[in-house]
Amino acid sequence: RSLALLELGMDYMRSGLLDRAEGLFKQLIDLDVHTTMASKQLLSIYQQEKDWDNAIVYARRLETISGEGFDPIIAQYYCELTSENLYEGNAKQAKENLRKALNMDPRCVRASILEAELLQTQSKYKSALKAYKRIEKQDAEYISEVIDPILACYRNLGQMQEAHQYLQDILHKYGGISCLLSLTELIIEEQG
């Protein structure tokens, strides 16, 4: 019977009847059979429905059942919640979700970018710079994505000499055409 429920749930998933599939997978979990497969399918449903709170619950459940690490994935769910909070104008809850994301995965670049953007909109440019610069330690490949906002923070702080030095350091360490172009534009702006 439990195998039939699992197969029926999978059929509902393929047919796009997510609410019916969800009910069957929850029933399997209540029966304590096929819990790993049912939890994976529920996680998939909640991802499709963008129900991040439930996705976090089932990712944690899968972590316990399977022994796999889901921390980076859960951090991304918290980032999704943060994006929703920011869209709704709830900066306090956004900060809380960012804190949870970085606790789950300290190397989460997306969380650092979201935090820096939030701080930048609040005119907290020094703190925003700190969050942007954290990205270098998390994954240096993403630095090129945040050079413009970093320069905007320096510009708002009136610290263009520091910006110039920062770009030279980044160019020396990692290279990259976007860094070179930004440095070139800065030199043109400063020196003509």
QUIGIWO-V766547 format. One record per residue. N is the residue number from 1. PSI is psi as a letter, one per 20 degrees, with the letter a starting at -180 (none if undefined). Layout:
# QUIGIWO-V766547
n	psi
N	PSI
N	PSI
This chain:
# QUIGIWO-V766547
n	psi
1	g
2	h
3	h
4	g
5	g
6	g
7	h
8	g
9	g
10	g
11	g
12	h
13	g
14	h
15	i
16	j
17	m
18	h
19	h
20	g
21	g
22	g
23	g
24	g
25	h
26	h
27	g
28	g
29	g
30	h
31	i
32	l
33	q
34	k
35	h
36	g
37	g
38	g
39	h
40	g
41	h
42	g
43	g
44	g
45	g
46	h
47	g
48	h
49	i
50	k
51	n
52	h
53	g
54	h
55	h
56	g
57	g
58	h
59	g
60	h
61	g
62	h
63	g
64	g
65	g
66	h
67	j
68	q
69	p
70	j
71	g
72	h
73	g
74	h
75	h
76	h
77	g
78	h
79	h
80	g
81	h
82	g
83	g
84	g
85	g
86	h
87	h
88	i
89	k
90	n
91	h
92	g
93	h
94	g
95	g
96	g
97	h
98	g
99	g
100	g
101	g
102	h
103	h
104	g
105	n
106	i
107	j
108	o
109	g
110	g
111	g
112	g
113	g
114	g
115	g
116	g
117	g
118	g
119	h
120	g
121	h
122	j
123	k
124	m
125	h
126	g
127	h
128	g
129	g
130	g
131	g
132	g
133	h
134	h
135	h
136	h
137	h
138	g
139	n
140	h
141	h
142	i
143	h
144	h
145	h
146	j
147	g
148	g
149	h
150	g
151	h
152	h
153	g
154	g
155	g
156	h
157	i
158	k
159	l
160	h
161	g
162	h
163	g
164	g
165	g
166	g
167	h
168	g
169	g
170	g
171	g
172	g
173	g
174	i
175	b
176	p
177	h
178	h
179	g
180	g
181	g
182	g
183	g
184	g
185	h
186	g
187	g
188	g
189	g
190	g
191	i
192	none
